[in-house]
Amino acid sequence: MLYRRQRNLSPLLVTVAALVGLALGFLAGRTTAPTPTLAGLVAPGVEHARKASGALEIVPLEYARAQPGNASSRDAARSAARQAQAELDAATLLRQLNPGGYREAQAALAALTNAIDTNRDPQVVQANVTRAQAALRELQAIGTP
């Protein structure tokens, strides 16, 4: 016999090797994964609150420009207030962690939107922006140690 007959690997041996490899890969992945922290879990909500606060910065400027009858500036102020409301709505974890602060921010943004829609005085709009930004800062403080 000049040629040796090649033996096939047992299907059981291949299956066991694959399962051992998967188990080792899973364990290696779990041991190297960072442990979740409260700050890491709250960070997306804090970022939404920060974006909402940023959106409010242009409202007084655009609203003041809208007073002489500039409709596009009034629309820009209204759009910025709605964007801030949408960002706040996306911060669902902050609603659970600080329900009172979240309700205050919602009420302040609702008052701001109402002031813009009813063509109130620019000082009223500015006061509502200040109130909303203060409420949003309180929500952002959850993420700081």
N, CA, C and O of each residue as an XYZ file, in Angstrom:
580
protein
N       0.821     -1.170      0.000
C       0.000      0.000      0.000
C       0.867      1.235      0.000
O       1.547      1.561      0.973
N       0.815      1.874     -1.078
C       1.587      3.087     -1.198
C       0.833      4.314     -0.698
O       1.444      5.292     -0.267
N      -0.447      4.262     -0.754
C      -1.244      5.402     -0.353
C      -2.018      5.094      0.909
O      -2.568      4.006      1.084
N      -2.044      6.092      1.789
C      -2.832      5.937      3.010
C      -4.219      6.517      2.780
O      -4.381      7.515      2.078
N      -5.155      5.917      3.344
C      -6.510      6.413      3.224
C      -6.715      7.535      4.242
O      -6.421      7.363      5.424
N      -7.217      8.677      3.785
C      -7.382      9.837      4.655
C      -8.650      9.667      5.501
O      -9.707      9.277      5.005
N      -8.503      9.975      6.802
C      -9.634      9.848      7.705
C     -10.419     11.152      7.724
O      -9.820     12.226      7.708
N     -11.731     11.083      7.756
C     -12.601     12.265      7.861
C     -12.751     12.646      9.326
O     -12.780     11.791     10.211
N     -12.845     13.948      9.559
C     -13.083     14.417     10.920
C     -14.511     14.083     11.325
O     -15.446     14.176     10.530
N     -14.641     13.712     12.524
C     -15.943     13.363     13.054
C     -16.812     14.624     13.140
O     -16.328     15.653     13.610
N     -18.082     14.579     12.702
C     -18.960     15.741     12.814
C     -19.156     16.167     14.273
O     -19.343     17.351     14.552
N     -19.115     15.234     15.177
C     -19.241     15.557     16.588
C     -18.053     16.389     17.055
O     -18.222     17.346     17.811
N     -16.861     16.033     16.611
C     -15.650     16.765     16.982
C     -15.699     18.200     16.442
O     -15.301     19.133     17.140
N     -16.173     18.382     15.230
C     -16.274     19.711     14.627
C     -17.295     20.564     15.401
O     -17.050     21.744     15.655
N     -18.425     19.973     15.769
C     -19.456     20.688     16.513
C     -18.958     21.119     17.883
O     -19.194     22.252     18.302
N     -18.274     20.228     18.578
C     -17.747     20.550     19.905
C     -16.708     21.661     19.801
O     -16.692     22.566     20.635
N     -15.849     21.610     18.802
C     -14.826     22.635     18.628
C     -15.472     24.001     18.342
O     -15.012     25.031     18.836
N     -16.534     23.990     17.546
C     -17.214     25.245     17.239
C     -17.886     25.828     18.496
O     -17.828     27.035     18.731
N     -18.509     24.977     19.283
C     -19.152     25.454     20.506
C     -18.141     25.978     21.513
O     -18.391     26.989     22.170
N     -17.023     25.317     21.639
C     -15.972     25.793     22.549
C     -15.433     27.141     22.067
O     -15.191     28.034     22.878
N     -15.249     27.290     20.780
C     -14.772     28.560     20.225
C     -15.763     29.690     20.455
O     -15.366     30.804     20.796
N     -17.052     29.413     20.272
C     -18.071     30.432     20.531
C     -18.105     30.826     22.008
O     -18.215     32.007     22.336
N     -18.013     29.851     22.882
C     -18.032     30.136     24.319
C     -16.832     30.977     24.725
O     -16.972     31.928     25.494
N     -15.656     30.637     24.215
C     -14.452     31.411     24.534
C     -14.550     32.841     23.981
O     -14.135     33.788     24.650
N     -15.087     33.002     22.781
C     -15.259     34.333     22.197
C     -16.236     35.174     23.000
O     -16.010     36.365     23.215
N     -17.330     34.551     23.445
C     -18.306     35.274     24.255
C     -17.693     35.719     25.576
O     -17.871     36.865     25.988
N     -16.980     34.829     26.234
C     -16.349     35.171     27.511
C     -15.300     36.265     27.346
O     -15.207     37.167     28.178
N     -14.523     36.188     26.290
C     -13.515     37.231     26.050
C     -14.186     38.583     25.793
O     -13.695     39.615     26.250
N     -15.292     38.580     25.072
C     -16.007     39.828     24.801
C     -16.618     40.425     26.061
O     -16.596     41.643     26.241
N     -17.155     39.596     26.920
C     -17.773     40.094     28.150
C     -16.735     40.619     29.137
O     -16.990     41.602     29.833
N     -15.588     39.989     29.204
C     -14.587     40.437     30.172
C     -13.916     41.732     29.738
O     -13.435     42.486     30.584
N     -13.873     42.005     28.446
C     -13.228     43.235     27.980
C     -14.223     44.379     27.794
O     -13.817     45.506     27.511
N     -15.516     44.108     27.949
C     -16.530     45.169     27.790
C     -16.475     46.118     28.984
O     -16.308     45.677     30.121
N     -16.614     47.426     28.727
C     -16.610     48.372     29.847
C     -17.889     48.217     30.670
O     -18.952     47.895     30.140
N     -17.764     48.451     31.954
C     -18.941     48.376     32.813
C     -19.773     49.638     32.624
O     -19.229     50.742     32.606
N     -21.076     49.487     32.485
C     -21.920     50.669     32.291
C     -21.982     51.512     33.562
O     -22.037     50.987     34.675
N     -21.972     52.814     33.373
C     -22.074     53.752     34.502
C     -23.353     54.565     34.349
O     -23.938     54.631     33.268
N     -23.767     55.167     35.424
C     -24.964     56.003     35.373
C     -24.749     57.189     34.429
O     -25.651     57.569     33.682
N     -23.564     57.759     34.468
C     -23.274     58.895     33.583
C     -23.356     58.471     32.119
O     -23.827     59.234     31.276
N     -22.903     57.266     31.821
C     -22.978     56.771     30.449
C     -24.407     56.513     30.006
O     -24.750     56.717     28.841
N     -25.233     56.069     30.928
C     -26.632     55.811     30.593
C     -27.432     57.103     30.426
O     -28.355     57.162     29.613
N     -27.083     58.129     31.186
C     -27.821     59.395     31.171
C     -27.323     60.307     30.045
O     -28.029     61.235     29.651
N     -26.129     60.057     29.528
C     -25.495     60.956     28.552
C     -26.367     61.274     27.338
O     -26.421     62.438     26.943
N     -27.058     60.299     26.717
C     -27.897     60.683     25.565
C     -29.009     61.660     25.932
O     -29.292     62.580     25.165
N     -29.639     61.483     27.074
C     -30.686     62.408     27.497
C     -30.148     63.793     27.775
O     -30.777     64.794     27.430
N     -28.977     63.853     28.403
C     -28.343     65.149     28.683
C     -27.986     65.847     27.370
O     -28.110     67.067     27.255
N     -27.545     65.072     26.388
C     -27.207     65.650     25.085
C     -28.458     66.230     24.412
O     -28.386     67.290     23.789
N     -29.593     65.550     24.530
C     -30.840     66.090     23.977
C     -31.225     67.395     24.682
O     -31.662     68.345     24.032
N     -31.066     67.441     25.998
C     -31.379     68.668     26.737
C     -30.438     69.801     26.318
O     -30.853     70.956     26.221
N     -29.174     69.464     26.070
C     -28.199     70.478     25.624
C     -28.577     71.008     24.244
O     -28.484     72.209     23.992
N     -29.003     70.115     23.351
C     -29.419     70.550     22.014
C     -30.674     71.418     22.086
O     -30.809     72.384     21.335
N     -31.586     71.073     22.986
C     -32.799     71.880     23.152
C     -32.438     73.283     23.617
O     -32.982     74.271     23.125
N     -31.526     73.358     24.560
C     -31.088     74.661     25.059
C     -30.403     75.460     23.954
O     -30.600     76.670     23.844
N     -29.609     74.792     23.148
C     -28.941     75.461     22.034
C     -29.917     75.987     20.999
O     -29.712     77.059     20.430
N     -30.980     75.231     20.755
C     -31.984     75.672     19.782
C     -32.684     76.942     20.247
O     -33.123     77.749     19.428
N     -32.789     77.118     21.558
C     -33.484     78.291     22.093
C     -32.668     79.574     21.980
O     -33.221     80.666     22.108
N     -31.374     79.461     21.744
C     -30.525     80.655     21.718
C     -30.897     81.629     20.607
O     -30.709     82.836     20.759
N     -31.423     81.124     19.492
C     -31.738     82.030     18.376
C     -33.155     82.593     18.458
O     -33.494     83.520     17.722
N     -33.984     82.044     19.345
C     -35.385     82.474     19.390
C     -35.529     83.977     19.655
O     -36.243     84.644     18.906
N     -34.884     84.542     20.689
C     -35.075     85.988     20.916
C     -34.587     86.854     19.749
O     -35.200     87.874     19.433
N     -33.500     86.452     19.120
C     -32.974     87.226     17.995
C     -33.940     87.210     16.816
O     -34.258     88.253     16.244
N     -34.403     86.013     16.463
C     -35.322     85.902     15.330
C     -36.663     86.564     15.640
O     -37.268     87.191     14.770
N     -37.119     86.422     16.877
C     -38.407     87.020     17.229
C     -38.333     88.543     17.202
O     -39.282     89.202     16.778
N     -37.220     89.103     17.646
C     -37.055     90.564     17.602
C     -37.050     91.053     16.149
O     -37.590     92.117     15.848
N     -36.441     90.279     15.260
C     -36.445     90.653     13.841
C     -37.828     90.512     13.238
O     -38.142     91.170     12.246
N     -38.660     89.659     13.825
C     -40.000     89.422     13.275
C     -40.987     90.515     13.646
O     -42.050     90.601     13.031
N     -40.676     91.356     14.627
C     -41.625     92.368     15.091
C     -42.053     93.346     14.004
O     -43.230     93.701     13.948
N     -41.142     93.800     13.133
C     -41.604     94.717     12.078
C     -42.473     94.033     11.015
O     -42.929     94.693     10.081
N     -42.707     92.730     11.142
C     -43.554     92.035     10.172
C     -42.803     91.034      9.320
O     -43.313     90.601      8.287
N     -41.637     90.666      9.719
C     -40.833     89.702      8.973
C     -41.334     88.291      9.290
O     -41.003     87.731     10.335
N     -42.125     87.725      8.393
C     -42.748     86.423      8.630
C     -41.720     85.297      8.678
O     -41.880     84.345      9.442
N     -40.678     85.395      7.876
C     -39.694     84.313      7.872
C     -38.942     84.252      9.204
O     -38.582     83.165      9.655
N     -38.704     85.384      9.829
C     -38.039     85.385     11.134
C     -38.958     84.809     12.210
O     -38.498     84.097     13.103
N     -40.238     85.111     12.129
C     -41.195     84.535     13.093
C     -41.251     83.016     12.909
O     -41.311     82.271     13.888
N     -41.232     82.565     11.665
C     -41.231     81.124     11.396
C     -39.954     80.476     11.910
O     -39.988     79.351     12.409
N     -38.829     81.175     11.792
C     -37.561     80.637     12.303
C     -37.598     80.525     13.819
O     -37.117     79.539     14.376
N     -38.160     81.519     14.493
C     -38.282     81.459     15.956
C     -39.210     80.323     16.369
O     -38.912     79.587     17.310
N     -40.325     80.178     15.675
C     -41.279     79.102     15.967
C     -40.636     77.738     15.715
O     -40.809     76.808     16.504
N     -39.901     77.626     14.623
C     -39.229     76.366     14.290
C     -38.173     75.996     15.334
O     -38.037     74.826     15.691
N     -37.438     76.978     15.817
C     -36.423     76.717     16.843
C     -37.079     76.259     18.145
O     -36.563     75.368     18.819
N     -38.204     76.858     18.499
C     -38.922     76.443     19.712
C     -39.457     75.026     19.563
O     -39.428     74.245     20.514
N     -39.941     74.696     18.382
C     -40.430     73.325     18.143
C     -39.280     72.321     18.153
O     -39.434     71.201     18.640
N     -38.141     72.721     17.621
C     -36.972     71.836     17.657
C     -36.561     71.565     19.105
O     -36.226     70.435     19.457
N     -36.586     72.592     19.931
C     -36.260     72.414     21.344
C     -37.251     71.452     22.003
O     -36.859     70.607     22.807
N     -38.529     71.583     21.663
C     -39.544     70.680     22.215
C     -39.296     69.246     21.759
O     -39.434     68.315     22.553
N     -38.935     69.056     20.498
C     -38.659     67.715     19.978
C     -37.441     67.096     20.671
O     -37.435     65.905     20.982
N     -36.420     67.906     20.907
C     -35.237     67.396     21.605
C     -35.586     67.002     23.042
O     -35.107     65.985     23.543
N     -36.406     67.796     23.693
C     -36.821     67.459     25.054
C     -37.642     66.173     25.059
O     -37.476     65.337     25.947
N     -38.517     66.010     24.083
C     -39.326     64.794     23.999
C     -38.453     63.555     23.809
O     -38.826     62.462     24.237
N     -37.300     63.717     23.172
C     -36.405     62.585     22.941
C     -35.628     62.188     24.198
O     -35.047     61.104     24.241
N     -35.608     63.035     25.205
C     -34.865     62.760     26.444
C     -35.749     61.976     27.414
O     -36.103     62.481     28.480
N     -36.099     60.753     27.048
C     -37.064     59.976     27.831
C     -36.527     59.584     29.207
O     -37.293     59.532     30.169
N     -35.245     59.310     29.319
C     -34.700     58.902     30.619
C     -34.727     60.060     31.619
O     -34.912     59.841     32.816
N     -34.546     61.276     31.137
C     -34.608     62.438     32.033
C     -36.018     62.617     32.595
O     -36.195     63.088     33.718
N     -37.006     62.239     31.807
C     -38.396     62.309     32.281
C     -38.583     61.390     33.487
O     -39.334     61.715     34.406
N     -37.904     60.248     33.482
C     -38.030     59.292     34.583
C     -37.177     59.684     35.781
O     -37.575     59.463     36.924
N     -36.010     60.262     35.528
C     -35.104     60.604     36.625
C     -35.494     61.884     37.358
O     -35.288     61.998     38.566
N     -36.055     62.845     36.628
C     -36.441     64.122     37.230
C     -37.780     64.564     36.654
O     -37.822     65.476     35.828
N     -38.879     63.930     37.075
C     -40.172     64.254     36.475
C     -40.596     65.705     36.699
O     -41.205     66.306     35.814
N     -40.289     66.275     37.856
C     -40.657     67.665     38.120
C     -39.907     68.626     37.216
O     -40.500     69.548     36.656
N     -38.614     68.416     37.072
C     -37.814     69.270     36.192
C     -38.225     69.125     34.741
O     -38.227     70.096     33.985
N     -38.572     67.911     34.357
C     -39.007     67.663     32.987
C     -40.336     68.391     32.714
O     -40.505     69.010     31.664
N     -41.270     68.310     33.666
C     -42.551     69.004     33.497
C     -42.355     70.522     33.432
O     -43.033     71.208     32.667
N     -41.425     71.041     34.237
C     -41.141     72.481     34.210
C     -40.583     72.886     32.846
O     -40.967     73.922     32.302
N     -39.691     72.086     32.298
C     -39.131     72.393     30.979
C     -40.222     72.329     29.911
O     -40.269     73.181     29.023
N     -41.088     71.339     29.989
C     -42.190     71.243     29.030
C     -43.121     72.459     29.133
O     -43.527     73.031     28.122
N     -43.451     72.841     30.370
C     -44.335     73.989     30.566
C     -43.691     75.271     30.048
O     -44.363     76.107     29.443
N     -42.400     75.424     30.284
C     -41.703     76.625     29.813
C     -41.678     76.676     28.284
O     -41.870     77.739     27.693
N     -41.441     75.533     27.650
C     -41.424     75.503     26.183
C     -42.829     75.724     25.616
O     -42.982     76.351     24.568
N     -43.844     75.216     26.298
C     -45.220     75.448     25.846
C     -45.572     76.936     25.959
O     -46.209     77.496     25.068
N     -45.156     77.566     27.055
C     -45.408     78.999     27.229
C     -44.663     79.809     26.170
O     -45.183     80.804     25.666
N     -43.450     79.381     25.835
C     -42.675     80.073     24.800
C     -43.370     79.959     23.450
O     -43.521     80.951     22.737
N     -43.787     78.762     23.105
C     -44.476     78.562     21.821
C     -45.763     79.385     21.775
O     -46.088     79.973     20.743
N     -46.483     79.428     22.872
C     -47.708     80.222     22.939
C     -47.402     81.712     22.771
O     -48.129     82.424     22.078
N     -46.332     82.179     23.402
C     -45.965     83.593     23.289
C     -45.602     83.949     21.849
O     -45.934     85.035     21.375
N     -44.926     83.045     21.160
C     -44.566     83.302     19.756
C     -45.816     83.291     18.890
O     -45.990     84.157     18.032
N     -46.693     82.307     19.113
C     -47.892     82.165     18.280
C     -48.876     83.313     18.474
O     -49.612     83.661     17.550
N     -48.894     83.903     19.667
C     -49.841     85.000     19.941
C     -49.212     86.377     19.780
O     -49.812     87.381     20.163
N     -48.007     86.433     19.217
C     -47.315     87.701     18.940
C     -47.154     88.565     20.183
O     -47.452     89.759     20.167
N     -46.685     87.957     21.242
C     -46.472     88.685     22.490
C     -45.258     89.600     22.358
O     -44.538     89.551     21.361
N     -45.046     90.413     23.349
C     -43.934     91.358     23.394
C     -42.597     90.597     23.428
O     -42.521     89.529     24.036
N     -41.555     91.121     22.794
C     -40.257     90.419     22.805
C     -39.706     90.160     24.211
O     -38.995     89.178     24.420
N     -40.024     91.024     25.169
C     -39.550     90.782     26.539
C     -40.219     89.550     27.146
O     -39.597     88.834     27.931
N     -41.472     89.299     26.792
C     -42.174     88.106     27.276
C     -41.532     86.860     26.679
O     -41.331     85.864     27.373
N     -41.216     86.921     25.399
C     -40.554     85.793     24.743
C     -39.188     85.557     25.381
O     -38.824     84.412     25.647
N     -38.433     86.615     25.629
C     -37.119     86.481     26.261
C     -37.246     85.862     27.648
O     -36.442     85.007     28.022
N     -38.248     86.287     28.412
C     -38.457     85.722     29.751
C     -38.788     84.226     29.670
O     -38.325     83.439     30.496
N     -39.582     83.844     28.686
C     -39.909     82.426     28.517
C     -38.695     81.614     28.068
O     -38.529     80.468     28.485
N     -37.854     82.196     27.230
C     -36.619     81.514     26.819
C     -35.718     81.314     28.035
O     -35.152     80.238     28.228
N     -35.591     82.353     28.846
C     -34.754     82.258     30.057
C     -35.284     81.185     30.996
O     -34.509     80.406     31.549
N     -36.594     81.141     31.178
C     -37.209     80.117     32.041
C     -36.956     78.707     31.488
O     -36.615     77.792     32.238
N     -37.126     78.545     30.180
C     -36.914     77.230     29.568
C     -35.453     76.806     29.668
O     -35.165     75.648     29.969
N     -34.537     77.727     29.419
C     -33.117     77.380     29.503
C     -32.718     77.030     30.932
O     -31.882     76.148     31.131
N     -33.289     77.691     31.924
C     -32.997     77.349     33.321
C     -33.489     75.936     33.645
O     -32.799     75.169     34.316
N     -34.681     75.605     33.162
C     -35.215     74.255     33.396
C     -34.371     73.206     32.680
O     -34.145     72.120     33.215
N     -33.912     73.520     31.490
C     -33.070     72.577     30.740
C     -31.701     72.422     31.395
O     -31.136     71.328     31.388
N     -31.161     73.503     31.961
C     -29.883     73.396     32.690
C     -30.024     72.479     33.900
O     -29.117     71.713     34.223
N     -31.173     72.568     34.563
C     -31.418     71.686     35.706
C     -31.446     70.222     35.261
O     -30.929     69.349     35.959
N     -32.040     69.960     34.118
C     -32.055     68.590     33.598
C     -30.657     68.130     33.198
O     -30.305     66.967     33.395
N     -29.866     69.031     32.640
C     -28.501     68.676     32.239
C     -27.628     68.364     33.446
O     -26.670     67.598     33.338
N     -27.951     68.950     34.591
C     -27.137     68.748     35.794
C     -27.213     67.313     36.303
O     -26.378     66.901     37.108
N     -28.192     66.553     35.851
C     -28.298     65.144     36.255
C     -27.064     64.377     35.810
O     -26.603     63.476     36.512
N     -26.530     64.728     34.654
C     -25.391     63.994     34.110
C     -24.046     64.378     34.677
O     -23.043     63.752     34.333
N     -23.985     65.380     35.530
C     -22.702     65.783     36.099
C     -22.545     65.173     37.490
O     -23.506     65.112     38.257
N     -21.342     64.727     37.811
C     -21.130     64.101     39.129
C     -21.145     65.106     40.264
O     -20.981     64.730     41.424
